[in-house]
Amino acid sequence: MIKLIAFDLDNTLAELGKGIAEKDLKLLKSIERQGIAIAVCSGKPIYYLCGFMRQAGLERPILVGENGAVIQMGVDLPPKEYYVLPYSKKAEDAIVLMREKITELLPDIWYQPNQVGLTPFPKGKKEFQIIEDCLSEYENELEDVVVYRHVDSFDIMPVGIDKKRGMEFLGSLLEIRPEETAVVGDGVNDYPMFEYASYAVGVNVEAEERVNVNFTNITEALGHLTEKIAAERAE
């Protein structure tokens, strides 16, 4: 029986740069009222998620930021429960190095205000390529980090920290097993949490073999989860 559902944010729970649609928020609140824990597991930093989910009005949202690196219970600041997953000094040094080298090449680059990883936002194809070339040049120094390329940014994260690791930590905190967990996502940084949960729901996932079901929008996905929860409780 599902006890926890974790949602990716951008282009999953909401369109990029937009809030959760009212019809989807109603479905989300309905799921929460049934005693299901709701988490948002995103590449965005915790403080972004905190402001975003405060507006959603859920009773007890769980925030998993920076692709699983940082976990916060609720939206209060300062937080009552807050965790940062451990990672290696080599990964920390590699992230510092890449910030230095990318900034030398692109002095005006904007970085997401992370606590753990590095997320530069290039402006256009030329800057994307400059960062790609920089990552290739320093490949030997990046053994302890993993790089995700998105439509608007790069995530440079310590090896061993991803959405699967974040979900493992969260499941342990809540005493909820993978078999009692569903996850919803759309992109490559969601694949690790697809591996973790017993039930993976895609929203326009290209690699459909990675998910149990795949939908074209979050409204369909939420409707499906609502029906699945009801069916489980009727058994």
C-alpha positions in Angstrom: 0.0 0.0 0.0 1.3 3.4 -0.9 2.3 5.6 2.0 4.7 8.1 0.4 4.6 9.8 -3.1 7.6 11.9 -4.2 7.2 14.3 -7.2 9.8 15.9 -9.3 9.0 19.6 -9.7 9.9 21.2 -13.0 7.9 19.8 -16.0 6.4 17.2 -13.7 4.4 18.7 -10.8 4.4 22.1 -12.5 5.5 23.6 -15.8 9.0 25.1 -15.7 8.9 28.4 -13.8 5.2 28.2 -13.0 3.1 27.2 -10.0 1.0 24.0 -9.5 -2.2 24.3 -11.5 -5.3 24.6 -9.3 -6.9 21.4 -10.5 -3.7 19.5 -9.8 -3.3 21.1 -6.4 -6.8 19.9 -5.5 -5.8 16.3 -6.4 -2.6 16.6 -4.4 -4.4 17.8 -1.3 -7.0 15.0 -1.7 -4.2 12.5 -1.7 -2.6 14.1 1.3 -5.9 14.0 3.2 -5.8 10.2 2.9 -2.7 10.1 5.0 -0.2 9.8 2.2 3.1 11.7 2.8 3.9 14.1 -0.1 7.5 15.0 -1.0 8.9 17.2 -3.7 12.2 15.8 -4.9 13.9 18.3 -7.2 17.2 19.7 -8.4 16.2 23.0 -7.0 17.7 24.2 -3.7 15.7 23.8 -0.5 14.9 27.5 -0.1 13.4 27.6 -3.5 11.2 24.6 -2.7 10.4 26.1 0.7 8.9 29.2 -0.9 7.2 27.3 -3.7 5.5 24.7 -1.4 4.5 27.3 1.1 2.2 28.7 -1.5 0.8 25.2 -2.2 -0.8 25.1 1.2 -0.2 21.4 1.9 -0.3 20.4 5.6 3.0 18.6 5.9 5.1 18.8 2.7 8.6 17.2 2.6 11.3 18.9 0.6 14.2 17.0 -1.0 16.5 19.5 -2.8 19.6 19.4 -4.9 18.8 16.0 -6.4 18.6 14.3 -3.0 21.4 16.1 -1.2 19.3 18.2 1.3 16.1 17.2 3.1 13.7 19.4 5.1 10.5 18.5 6.8 7.9 21.2 6.3 8.3 24.8 5.0 9.2 26.6 8.2 12.4 28.8 8.3 14.5 28.1 10.2 13.5 24.4 9.7 12.7 22.1 12.6 14.1 19.1 10.8 16.9 19.5 8.3 19.5 17.1 6.9 22.5 17.3 4.5 23.7 14.0 3.1 27.5 13.4 3.5 29.8 13.4 0.5 33.6 13.2 -0.1 36.2 15.9 0.1 37.3 15.1 -3.4 33.8 15.8 -4.7 33.8 19.1 -2.8 37.1 20.1 -4.2 36.0 19.2 -7.8 32.9 21.3 -7.4 35.0 24.3 -6.2 37.3 23.8 -9.1 34.5 23.7 -11.7 33.0 26.9 -10.3 36.4 28.6 -10.6 37.0 27.4 -14.2 33.5 28.0 -15.5 33.5 31.5 -14.0 36.9 32.2 -15.7 35.3 31.4 -19.0 31.9 32.9 -18.3 32.2 35.7 -15.7 28.5 36.6 -15.9 27.2 33.0 -15.5 24.4 32.6 -12.9 24.7 29.8 -10.4 21.7 28.4 -8.5 22.3 29.1 -4.8 23.0 25.5 -3.8 24.5 24.2 -0.5 26.1 21.1 -2.1 26.2 20.9 -5.8 27.0 23.3 -8.6 24.2 24.4 -11.0 25.3 26.9 -13.7 22.7 28.3 -16.1 24.2 29.1 -19.5 22.7 31.6 -21.9 22.2 29.8 -25.2 24.0 27.1 -27.2 27.4 28.8 -27.2 27.6 28.9 -23.4 26.3 25.4 -23.1 29.2 24.2 -25.4 31.7 26.2 -23.4 30.7 24.5 -20.2 30.6 21.1 -22.0 34.2 21.7 -23.2 35.3 22.8 -19.7 33.9 19.6 -18.2 35.7 17.5 -20.8 39.0 19.3 -20.2 38.9 18.6 -16.5 37.4 15.1 -16.8 40.2 13.6 -14.7 39.5 15.9 -11.8 35.8 15.0 -11.9 35.9 11.3 -10.8 33.9 12.0 -7.7 31.1 14.0 -9.3 28.3 13.3 -11.7 27.0 15.7 -14.3 23.3 16.0 -15.4 22.6 18.2 -18.4 19.1 19.8 -18.5 17.4 22.0 -21.0 18.5 25.2 -19.1 21.3 24.2 -16.9 23.9 21.6 -15.6 23.8 19.9 -12.2 27.3 18.9 -11.0 26.8 16.7 -8.0 28.9 14.5 -5.7 29.0 10.8 -6.8 26.7 8.8 -4.6 24.2 11.7 -4.0 21.2 11.5 -6.2 17.4 11.2 -5.9 17.7 7.5 -5.1 20.0 8.2 -2.1 17.7 11.0 -1.0 14.7 8.8 -1.1 16.6 6.0 0.8 17.4 8.5 3.5 13.8 9.8 3.6 12.3 6.4 3.7 14.5 5.5 6.6 13.4 8.7 8.5 9.8 8.0 7.9 10.0 4.2 8.3 8.4 3.8 4.9 9.7 1.0 2.6 10.4 1.3 -1.2 7.4 -1.1 -1.6 5.2 1.6 0.0 6.6 4.4 -2.1 5.5 5.9 -5.5 7.6 8.4 -7.4 6.7 10.7 -10.3 9.2 12.3 -12.7 10.1 13.3 -16.2 13.9 13.4 -16.7 17.3 11.7 -16.4 17.9 13.0 -12.9 14.7 11.2 -11.9 15.9 7.8 -13.1 17.6 7.0 -9.7 14.4 7.5 -7.8 12.5 5.4 -10.4 15.0 2.6 -9.4 14.2 3.1 -5.7 10.4 3.0 -5.6 8.3 0.0 -6.3 6.0 2.1 -8.4 7.3 4.7 -10.9 5.1 7.1 -12.8 6.4 9.0 -15.7 5.3 12.3 -17.2 6.5 12.3 -20.8 9.4 10.0 -19.9 11.3 9.1 -23.1 12.7 5.8 -21.7 9.3 4.3 -20.9 10.9 1.0 -19.8 12.1 2.9 -16.6 8.5 3.5 -15.4 5.5 1.4 -14.6 3.1 3.8 -16.3 3.7 7.0 -18.4 1.3 9.9 -18.9 1.4 13.1 -21.0 0.6 15.4 -18.1 0.5 15.6 -14.3 -3.3 15.7 -14.1 -3.5 12.3 -15.7 -0.7 11.0 -13.4 -2.4 12.4 -10.2 -5.8 10.9 -11.3 -4.2 7.5 -11.8 -2.5 7.6 -8.4 -5.8 8.6 -6.8 -7.5 5.6 -8.3 -4.6 3.3 -7.4 -4.7 4.4 -3.7 -8.5 3.9 -3.6 -8.2 0.5 -5.2 -5.5 -0.5 -2.7 -7.6 0.5 0.3 -10.6 -1.3 -1.1 -8.8 -4.6 -1.1 
